[in-house]
Amino acid sequence: MKFRPLHDRVVVRRVKSEEKSAGGIIIPDTAQEKPQEGEIIAVGPGGRDESGKLTPIDVKVGDRVLFGKWSGTEVKIDGEDLLIMKESDVMGVLEGKAAARKAA
């Protein structure tokens, strides 16, 4: 990707949502909610505090994160639907075996 976010912004790729419910019912695309989980694919250098000192970003490329339902701005880069959001819109990083299983 040829895009570098500025300041404390991150670029997130949404994970694919499940097409079946827990009971095995297939959910059509129009009825599915957009997932609130994604993978960080680019990060900015960080924000600046009152004194002008650079504050680094806590997330890194490859992290699986949770974010708010209405967080970020949807953009299309290189034909791929992505989200650009501030680091403060990220609620947390998924860690451990559960995140690794979902990535596979």
N, C-alpha and C positions, 0 to 999 in steps of 0.2 A: 504494500500500500504506500502511496506517495502522499500521505497526509500526516502532519505533525500538529497536534493540538497545542494551543498556547496556554500559558499561566497554569491554573489548577484544574484544567479540563482533562477528561479522559474519553476515549472512544471505546464503545462497548458493542459487541456482537451478541444479540439475543440468542439464547439456546433454543433449540427446536422444542415446541410444546408437544405433549403427548396427544396422539390422535384418538386414543381410546380412554374411556372413563375407567374407574376402578372396577366397575361391574362388567367391562368388556364392550360397552356401547361405543360405536364409532361416532366421534364428534366432527361435524363438518367444519371446514375452515372458517366459515362465516360466524359460527357460534363459539369458536374458541377465543378465550381471552389471551392477550399477548403475555408471554412469560415475563416475570419480574426477575429473571436470573440471566446472567450473561457472562461473557468472557472479555476481559480487558485486552484490547489489541494495540492500543497506543496511549501514551501518557504525556502530559506536558511537563515542563521543568519544575513547576510548583508556583505557589502564590508568593506574594511579598507582604511582610508585616509593616507596621507603621514606620519603622526605621529604614525600610527598604531592603531588609535582609531576606534572602530567598528561603522559603519554607518548603522542603521537599514533600512530594506526594507519598502517601503510605502504601498505595497499591502499585503493582508492577504488571507488566505485560504477561499474560497467561493466567492471572488470578481469576477465579470464578467468584462473582459478586452478586449480591442481591441489591435491588434498587427499587425506588418507589414506582407505583403504577403509572404516574404521569410525569416521571422524571425525564429530563433530557430533550433533545431536539432530534427528530428523525431526519437522516440524510441518506443519500444514495451516493456511494463512492465506488468507482470501478464496478458498477452494476450490483453492488451488495448493499442491502439495507442495514444501516448502522445507527447508533445513538451517540450523540456528543452531549456530555453532561459534566457538571462541576463535580469535583471529588466529594463535596458535601452531600450530593444526591445519592452517593453510594452508602448503603446502610451497613454493609459488612462483607467480609470475605469468607467464602466457604472453604473449609480446610478439612483434611483427613480423608479417610477411605470413601466416604459418601460422595465427596466432590470428584474424586478420581473415578469412581464407578460411573457417575453421570457423564463424565467427559468421554468415556469409552463408547 
